[in-house]
Amino acid sequence: MSTFGLIGGQLKHSFSKQLFEERFVQETHKYLLFELNNLEDLKSIIISNHLMGFNVTIPFKTTILPYLNEFDETAREIGAVNCVKVQWNKNNFRLKGYNTDALAFEQSLTMWVQDKIDNALILGNGGASKAVQYVLLKNGIKFDIVSTQEKFLVYSNLRQTMQNYQLIVNTTPLGMYPNIKEYPDIPFDELNSKHWIYDLIYNPQETMFLKIAKNQKSHIKNGLKMLSLQANFSWKIWNLI
């Protein structure tokens, strides 16, 4: 029996186990969830469960990098990993990191957006944000980033620039189950039908962020399609590459 899984902080919001079990995991496979405070026990988890591969989610997409032996080119350029293949050699293993978020975001975005996008606003600067940044750069879309980190835009200064962005992507966990009343504090009254609002959160399927944007007649999309696509890519990596 081959064992795969998901490593993250709080995983109550995650649909990954259900998705993998419904789509891929048969009697010869299983998919487990590992809630961790840090990555100190990563090696023992891999060994005790003889993991063949695992996904990585908040808050470990960047902090897992020192634990990996190698990366594919996309993950190296992005500087974040959400999929790891475990390469066993008897009792020893090597870990190769991949980023399936980028390709999944790109495909889901091109299938959805119908207008030409010249400028985008990215909320957050974590691991998921880095994949979004990579995709936008690849497609020639200029973007700004809102973050609590210095050198980036802050929410309180957005009002004068909201009309500059056709696409707004939330990569923060604000609004994710169980904290469903939270949302990024952008000037929603500046939104209109020309805005495309993408929330990478998929649980709940319509966050407060998307609900408010919808009331402004903006186009809205959650992260469910992106999750489904990146799961497909992860499965191929674990079983074909």
Secondary structure, 3 states (H helix, E strand, C coil): CEEEEEEECCCCCCCHHHHHHHHCCCCCEEEEEEECCCCCCHHHHHHHHCEEEEEECCCCCCCCHHHCCEECHHHHHHCCCCEEEEEEECCEEEEEEECHHHHHHHHHHHHHCCCCCCEEEEECCCHHHHHHHHHHHHCCCEEEEECCCCCCECHHHCCCCHHHCCEEEECCCCCCCCCCCCCCCCCHHHCCCCCEEEECCCCCCCCHHHHHHHHCCCEEECCHHHHHHHHHHHHHHHHHC
